[in-house]
Amino acid sequence: MGDIPQQLVNGLTNGSLYALIAVGYTVVYGIVQLINFAHGEVFMIGAFGALSTYFVLFKDTTAIWVLPVMMLGAILASVGTAVLMERIAYRPLRSAPRLAPLITAIGISIFLQEFVRIFYGTIPGFPSAKSKIPFPRIDVVTGAAIPFGPVQIQRPALFTMGCLLVCGIFLWWFINKTKQGRAMQAVSQDPDTARLMGINVDQIIVIAFAVGAALAAIAGVAQGLQNNNIDFKMGFMAGLKAFTAAVLGGIGNVQGAIVGGLALGVAEALASAVPWIGGTWKDVFAFALLILVLVFRPEGLLGARVVDRA
């Protein structure tokens, strides 16, 4: 069965990435009931935004103070992409049948992948995105693993899990303690009544896209540090896994998305330790788990928190 404690640590690391991305699905779906299948590409754009910031401002610098600036660049790139996506592609289809924005999301996903692949191949001095691009190694958060009892904890893994903890606390505070967060809850329950009460529904939806994109950008930086490379296809599978985590925890439920992401990561890691499954079958196992959840508990582990609108 392999080293179970080490597999659990690896599973929690991957689960933290899934959870950070899954929250974006959950926040947007909870308000506009839209499954944004382009959210994985927003995650990818964040990773490339961080890499671009590094190449423009800090090339060949590995100091720890570079990382916050890279994360800011990632967030600006992802949030800008998500806001434009909402304004140009999704807002005109808000009253359309649900199939229309779903197909649009798939189209946006392919567009963003191809845009990054072609764009990064035309900039002098930048590496081409047609193959994996090395991601900068940053002091303190990358380097030798830290021994902790029977397991070796990679430094990027600590960074990833720390990001999930901080972002989870921030999101709870934002949704429950701020005016914009309470407005998001009102819009998720009844947008028409919220509009009559003076809430700018369009602005709240943009905020939801921006919050989800910011978390996805942080996940993109964490994945780059963890894998030491990024590529234009990295958002596709990560987005599908995050969607699986959102459904597993309960679509529309922020706490459920976090629990679902961690549960999916741990389940994958434990399945990989089984000899007759192995690491090559972990994606099959993850989506089989999605099918089982949809069949036997479609509301997810913690239950969905979405009002079913006519």
Buried (B, 14 or more C-beta within 10 A) or exposed (E): EEEEEBBBBBBBBBBBBBBBBBBBBBBBBBBBBBBBBBBBBBBBBBBBBBBBBBBEEBEEEBEEEBBEBBBBBBBBBBBBBBBEBBBEBBBEBBEEEEEBBBEBBEEBBEBBBEBBBEEBEEEEEBBEBEEBBEBBEBBEBBEEEEEEEEBBBBBBBBBBBEBBEEBBEEBBEBBEEEEBBBBBBBBBBEBEEBBEEEBEBBEBBBBBBBBBBBBBBBBBBBBBBBBEBBBBBBBBEBBBBBBBBBBBBBBBBBBBBBBBBBBBBBBBBBBBBEEEBEEEBBEEBBEEBBEEBEEEEEBBBBBBBBEEEE
